[in-house]
Amino acid sequence: MDKTSQKIIDVTMKLIKEKGYVATTTIDIANGSHINECTIFRKFKGKKDIVLSGMKQEKWCANVSASIFQDVKWDLQLDLEMFMRNYLERITPDFVSLSVGLRAPQIYEDTMPYIMKIPEAFLQTLVLYFKSMNEKGKIGTFDFECLAMTIFSSTFGFTFLKASFGEQLSRVKQEEYITNSVSLFLKGIQHE
């Protein structure tokens, strides 16, 4: 990909993060890229094409896959902290803002498969992890999908609230949140 096309993608994704898909115009993209608007249409079919090209790039898709959750120690506390930490390292407040901007009805059908890969990777890997922990006799039998959803919801919720409110809602730091929420979760499933 040439430098101009990459700059168009980067500016587009940043504008969508700040303003949303609908409010971002090709004039805004051209101005932010320091190019003529005609150049955009020589490089891409339109704004949607730019976004879909960006969604295929690692820097704009967060690169969350099962591979980032493979460093398990078979210790529930350490492993769940690793799951949360690895997710939160990639799903930053900036990424959440971009994801929200890409949920406009005009493009969501096209962006949804890219956005869905993130929670799917987290949930599927965590369900398999809980099943393995059960098979190893380290946890009891539960609805493993519900357990995974609980951890995912807690993790996503933290990121979403930080993206929405920064430090205004809560000053709890990420590492403190990870450790305390995993400890609380473990107390809940250990008293079955």
C-alpha positions as CSV (number, residue, x, y, z in Angstrom):
1,M,0.0,0.0,0.0
2,D,1.4,3.4,-0.9
3,K,1.9,6.2,1.6
4,T,-1.0,8.3,0.4
5,S,-3.5,5.4,0.7
6,Q,-2.2,4.6,4.2
7,K,-2.5,8.2,5.3
8,I,-6.1,8.3,4.0
9,I,-6.9,5.1,6.0
10,D,-5.2,6.4,9.2
11,V,-6.9,9.8,9.0
12,T,-10.3,8.2,8.3
13,M,-10.1,5.8,11.2
14,K,-9.0,8.6,13.6
15,L,-11.9,10.8,12.4
16,I,-14.4,8.0,12.9
17,K,-13.0,7.4,16.4
18,E,-13.5,11.1,17.2
19,K,-16.7,11.9,15.3
20,G,-18.3,8.6,14.2
21,Y,-18.8,7.2,10.7
22,V,-21.7,9.4,9.6
23,A,-20.2,12.7,10.7
24,T,-16.9,11.9,9.0
25,T,-16.9,13.3,5.4
26,T,-14.6,12.7,2.5
27,I,-13.8,16.5,2.7
28,D,-12.7,16.0,6.4
29,I,-10.6,13.0,5.3
30,A,-9.0,15.0,2.5
31,N,-8.3,18.0,4.7
32,G,-6.8,15.7,7.4
33,S,-4.7,13.9,4.9
34,H,-3.5,17.2,3.2
35,I,-4.7,16.0,-0.2
36,N,-7.4,16.9,-2.7
37,E,-10.7,15.1,-2.2
38,C,-10.4,13.7,-5.8
39,T,-7.3,11.7,-4.6
40,I,-9.5,9.8,-2.2
41,F,-11.6,8.6,-5.1
42,R,-8.6,7.7,-7.2
43,K,-7.4,5.4,-4.3
44,F,-10.7,4.1,-2.9
45,K,-14.3,3.7,-4.0
46,G,-15.5,5.8,-1.1
47,K,-15.5,6.2,2.6
48,K,-16.8,2.6,3.2
49,D,-14.0,1.1,1.1
50,I,-11.5,3.1,3.2
51,V,-12.9,1.8,6.4
52,L,-13.0,-1.8,5.3
53,S,-9.4,-1.5,4.1
54,G,-8.5,-0.2,7.5
55,M,-10.3,-3.0,9.3
56,K,-8.0,-5.5,7.6
57,Q,-4.9,-3.8,9.1
58,E,-3.6,-5.0,12.5
59,K,-3.3,-1.5,13.8
60,W,-7.0,-0.9,13.3
61,C,-8.4,-4.3,14.3
62,A,-6.7,-4.8,17.7
63,N,-5.3,-8.2,16.7
64,V,-7.2,-10.2,19.3
65,S,-7.0,-13.9,18.5
66,A,-6.8,-17.1,20.5
67,S,-3.0,-17.0,20.2
68,I,-2.8,-14.1,22.7
69,F,-4.4,-16.2,25.4
70,Q,-2.1,-19.2,25.2
71,D,0.3,-18.5,28.0
72,V,-1.7,-20.4,30.6
73,K,-0.1,-21.6,33.8
74,W,-3.2,-23.7,34.9
75,D,-3.6,-21.4,37.9
76,L,-7.0,-19.8,37.8
77,Q,-6.0,-16.5,39.4
78,L,-2.9,-16.0,37.2
79,D,-4.6,-17.2,34.0
80,L,-7.7,-15.1,34.3
81,E,-5.6,-12.1,35.1
82,M,-3.6,-12.9,31.9
83,F,-6.8,-13.2,29.9
84,M,-8.0,-9.8,31.1
85,R,-4.6,-8.1,30.8
86,N,-4.0,-9.3,27.3
87,Y,-7.4,-8.1,26.2
88,L,-7.0,-4.7,27.9
89,E,-3.6,-4.2,26.3
90,R,-5.2,-4.4,22.9
91,I,-8.7,-3.1,23.5
92,T,-7.8,0.4,24.6
93,P,-10.3,3.3,25.2
94,D,-9.2,4.6,21.7
95,F,-10.1,1.3,20.1
96,V,-13.5,1.2,21.9
97,S,-14.2,4.7,20.6
98,L,-13.4,3.6,17.1
99,S,-15.6,0.5,17.5
100,V,-18.5,2.6,18.6
101,G,-17.9,4.9,15.6
102,L,-18.1,1.9,13.3
103,R,-21.5,0.8,14.5
104,A,-23.4,3.2,12.4
105,P,-26.3,1.5,10.5
106,Q,-24.8,2.6,7.2
107,I,-21.7,0.4,7.7
108,Y,-22.3,-1.9,10.6
109,E,-23.3,-4.9,8.5
110,D,-19.9,-4.7,6.9
111,T,-17.8,-3.9,10.0
112,M,-19.6,-6.3,12.4
113,P,-17.7,-9.4,11.3
114,Y,-14.4,-7.7,12.1
115,I,-15.7,-6.3,15.4
116,M,-17.2,-9.7,16.4
117,K,-13.8,-11.5,16.0
118,I,-12.6,-9.8,19.2
119,P,-15.2,-11.1,21.7
120,E,-15.5,-14.4,19.8
121,A,-11.8,-15.1,20.3
122,F,-11.9,-14.1,23.9
123,L,-15.0,-16.1,24.7
124,Q,-14.2,-19.2,22.7
125,T,-10.7,-19.5,24.2
126,L,-12.0,-18.8,27.7
127,V,-14.7,-21.5,27.4
128,L,-12.1,-24.0,26.3
129,Y,-9.8,-23.0,29.1
130,F,-12.6,-23.5,31.7
131,K,-13.4,-26.9,30.2
132,S,-9.8,-27.9,30.5
133,M,-9.6,-26.7,34.1
134,N,-12.6,-28.8,34.8
135,E,-11.1,-31.9,33.1
136,K,-7.9,-31.3,35.2
137,G,-10.1,-31.3,38.4
138,K,-9.2,-27.7,39.2
139,I,-12.7,-26.3,39.0
140,G,-16.2,-27.8,39.3
141,T,-18.7,-28.2,36.5
142,F,-20.4,-25.0,35.6
143,D,-22.0,-23.4,32.6
144,F,-18.6,-22.5,31.1
145,E,-20.1,-20.1,28.6
146,C,-21.7,-18.1,31.4
147,L,-18.4,-18.1,33.3
148,A,-16.6,-16.8,30.2
149,M,-19.3,-14.2,29.6
150,T,-18.9,-13.0,33.2
151,I,-15.2,-12.4,32.7
152,F,-15.6,-10.9,29.3
153,S,-18.4,-8.5,30.4
154,S,-16.3,-7.4,33.3
155,T,-13.3,-6.8,31.1
156,F,-15.2,-5.1,28.3
157,G,-17.1,-3.0,30.9
158,F,-14.0,-1.6,32.4
159,T,-12.6,-0.6,28.9
160,F,-15.9,0.9,27.8
161,L,-16.3,2.9,31.0
162,K,-12.7,4.2,30.8
163,A,-13.3,5.1,27.1
164,S,-16.6,6.9,28.0
165,F,-15.6,8.7,31.2
166,G,-11.8,8.4,31.7
167,E,-11.0,8.9,35.3
168,Q,-14.2,10.9,36.1
169,L,-16.3,7.8,37.0
170,S,-13.6,5.8,38.8
171,R,-9.9,6.2,39.6
172,V,-9.4,2.4,39.9
173,K,-6.3,1.5,37.8
174,Q,-6.3,-1.3,35.3
175,E,-4.0,-3.6,37.2
176,E,-5.9,-3.1,40.5
177,Y,-9.1,-3.8,38.7
178,I,-7.8,-7.0,37.1
179,T,-6.5,-8.4,40.3
180,N,-9.5,-7.5,42.5
181,S,-12.2,-8.6,40.0
182,V,-10.5,-12.0,39.4
183,S,-10.3,-12.5,43.2
184,L,-13.9,-11.6,43.6
185,F,-14.9,-13.9,40.7
186,L,-12.9,-16.8,42.2
187,K,-14.6,-16.4,45.6
188,G,-17.9,-16.6,43.9
189,I,-17.2,-19.9,42.1
190,Q,-15.4,-21.5,45.0
191,H,-18.4,-21.3,47.3
192,E,-20.7,-23.4,45.1
